[in-house]
C-alpha cells in the first residue's frame, strides 16, 4: 500500500473545513502582526511610560483597525443583501423549509 500524498489528503477536506481552519489562523496572524508593529514602533526605554500619553498616535492603533473592520462588515452586508442565502434551484429547498425543521 502506497502512503497518501499531502495533496490527496487535503483533497478530501471540504471547503467548510478549510475555511473553518483558515479564518481563525488569519485573524490570529493579523493581530499578531499588529502587536508586533506596536512593539517595534513604541519605545521601550525606562521613561517611555510617560511618553505614552493619549494622542492621535495611540488612537490610530484602535481607530484605524476599527474603521477597516467596520468598512469590511458594511461591504459584506451590502453584498449579502444582493445574493440569495439559499441556493437557487436546490432540489432539497422544499424539504429544508418544512415545519419539522424549525427549532424556534
C-alpha positions in Angstrom: 0.0 0.0 0.0 1.4 3.4 -1.0 1.4 6.2 1.5 -1.1 9.0 0.6 0.5 12.2 -0.6 -0.2 15.5 1.0 -2.3 16.7 -1.9 -4.6 13.7 -1.8 -5.1 14.1 2.0 -6.1 17.8 1.5 -8.3 17.0 -1.5 -10.7 15.1 0.8 -11.4 18.1 3.0 -14.5 20.2 2.3 -14.3 23.9 1.8 -16.2 24.5 5.0 -13.4 22.7 6.9 -10.7 24.6 5.1 -12.5 27.9 5.8 -13.0 27.0 9.5 -9.3 26.4 9.8 -8.1 29.4 7.8 -10.3 32.1 9.3 -9.0 31.9 12.9 -5.5 31.4 11.6 -5.8 34.6 9.5 -7.3 36.6 12.4 -4.5 35.4 14.7 -1.9 36.3 12.2 -3.4 39.8 11.7 -3.5 40.6 15.4 0.0 39.2 16.0 1.3 41.4 13.2 -0.4 44.4 14.7 1.0 43.7 18.1 4.5 43.2 16.6 4.3 46.5 14.8 3.2 48.2 18.1 6.1 46.5 19.9 8.6 47.6 17.3 7.4 51.2 16.9 6.8 52.2 20.5 10.0 53.0 22.5 11.0 50.6 25.3 13.3 52.6 27.4 12.7 53.4 31.1 10.8 56.7 30.9 8.7 55.6 27.9 5.7 55.2 30.1 5.3 59.0 30.4 5.7 59.2 26.6 2.6 57.0 26.0 0.1 59.7 26.7 -3.2 59.8 24.9 -2.7 61.2 21.4 -3.7 60.6 17.8 -0.8 58.1 17.5 -2.3 55.9 20.2 -5.8 56.4 18.9 -4.7 55.2 15.5 -4.0 51.8 16.9 -7.6 51.5 17.8 -9.4 53.7 15.3 -7.8 52.5 12.0 -8.4 48.8 12.6 -11.9 49.5 13.8 -12.6 51.6 10.7 -11.2 48.9 8.5 -13.3 46.2 10.1 -16.5 48.4 10.0 -15.9 49.1 6.3 -15.4 45.4 5.6 -18.6 44.5 7.6 -20.6 47.2 5.7 -19.4 45.9 2.3 -20.1 42.3 3.4 -23.6 43.2 4.5 -24.4 45.1 1.2 -23.1 42.1 -0.8 -25.1 39.7 1.4 -28.3 41.6 0.5 -27.7 41.2 -3.2 -27.2 37.4 -3.1 -29.6 34.6 -2.1 -29.0 32.9 1.2 -30.4 29.6 -0.1 -29.0 28.2 -3.3 -31.4 28.7 -6.2 -32.7 25.5 -7.9 -31.8 23.4 -4.9 -33.8 20.2 -5.0 -33.9 20.0 -1.2 -35.2 23.5 -0.5 -38.8 22.3 0.0 -37.7 19.6 2.4 -35.5 22.1 4.4 -38.3 24.6 4.7 -40.8 22.1 6.2 -42.1 23.0 9.6 -40.5 20.0 11.3 -37.0 21.6 10.7 -37.9 24.8 12.6 -36.3 24.9 16.0 -37.8 28.1 17.4 
